[in-house]
Structure formats: C-alpha cells, structure tokens
C-alpha cells in the first residue's frame, strides 16, 4: 500500500477536524461521474468539485454527504474558464458531521437541513406509530407494507378455457 493511502486512513481515524484557510464545508448534490461531483456551498451556489483518485477505493459518498473542499484556486479556475472550481480534500463521516454541527464552523444553510440518518430515524418512528394504528384497524394485513402493484413489464398469458370454467362454478 502506498504512503498516500496510509496517511489517508490515519486521517479518517482522526476525530478532530480543523479547517485551514481556503477550505469550506459543502454538501454533495449529485455525482457527475469521472471523478466530478456537484456540491453546494454555504451561499447556495452550485459548484463542480474534483474528487481525487486517491479516495476512490477507500471512501464512498452519496447525495447528501458532506465534504471538505479546498477553494483556494476558485478565482483562477473561473478566470481560465474551467468549470471545475474546487478539490475535495476530505469526506466527512457521521460522527464528524455531528461534532461540526455544534461548532461555529458549520454553515447556517446546512443547520436547517437535518441529516439523512436522523430523518430516517424519525421516519421509522412515525412508521411504527402508523403501523400500530393500522394493526388496530385492520388485523388481516399484519405486515404494514403497501399493496403490491401489477408488473406492467410482463405479458400476461392468455387464460385457458378450463380456468374460466372453474371460475364460473
């Protein structure tokens, strides 16, 4: 394993996070492919960021993840006409996001948006309360799942005459 990845894993294990000059916290809006991601900053500006190859096999992110981005070359990139304006330096994990939300470094725009895991927990609690209410009202459907929809991608086989005769009886 190369030194770059070893240092990367050490940085992941480190819980404390200090932002340097030119680094900001941004939220991932979409993954564009080819190591490009679309992020939104504290002023609700959408930017393209480069996701370095050293992160590829060690860190994964999805829409709604938070990352630390180096914006030091943003003005220079805009002047040259490049669409990619910043570079991802770190992917923030759940514990790190929780810690940063309590600090003054966290952008105000992201304070109003709850974390996905927190919203999933509240949805699960709401789902269980609705499930209990459903169980009381309808005992025949105990699984609490919505009814299945017909698969429109399959061709229905024609019913044979014997099947229709059995239904008439």
Order of alpha helices (4+ residues) and beta strands (2+ residues): alpha-beta-beta-beta-beta-alpha-beta-alpha-alpha-alpha-alpha
